[in-house]
Structure formats: C-alpha cells, structure tokens
C-alpha cells in the first residue's frame, strides 16, 4: 500500500516542480497539512455530536403535568383547589366550549 502512495507522492512532487517550481512544494505541503487537520477536527466534532445525541436523555419537564394542568385552569379563571384532574379537565372543556360558541 505504501509503495502505491509513495509513487503518487513522487509523481505529485515532479508535477509541482514542473508546473509551479520548487517554491510551491512547501506551500502545497502546508496547505495539505492544514486541510488534513481541519478534516480531522471536523470528524472528531461530528463524532462527539453524534455520541452526545445518541446517549443523551430527553430533558424532563420543569413542572409536574398536574401543575401545568392546574395552571391552565387558573389562567381560564377556574379554581383547581381540591379537584381531581378529571374535574379540572371537565371544567376547562366546559369553559372552552362556552367561549367558543
């Protein structure tokens, strides 16, 4: 494998000397090194993001759903104190139906 790559490197160096001169070889090598480094950094960043997405857990809601339900009832002017979720749900739906008509 290295024989094949070494052959291509020699052909590339000869082509650079013929078309760009010997001064272009260090510039080419520098640019090739930068491109390789940039590619590797991008690859590592992508792998990190994929691992983070695969192993992260969904965020838990900040409030308990019942509290959100009670808050919705309060916003509609319904007192949720000492009522079950079903009672609050019924009152919310009655309130929404009455305002929709």
Buried (B, 14 or more C-beta within 10 A) or exposed (E): EEEEEEEEEEEEBEEBEEEEEEEEBEEEEEEEEEEEEEEEEEEEEEEEEEEEEEEEEEEEEEEEEEEEBBEBBEEBEBEBEEBEEEEBBEBBEEBEEEEEE
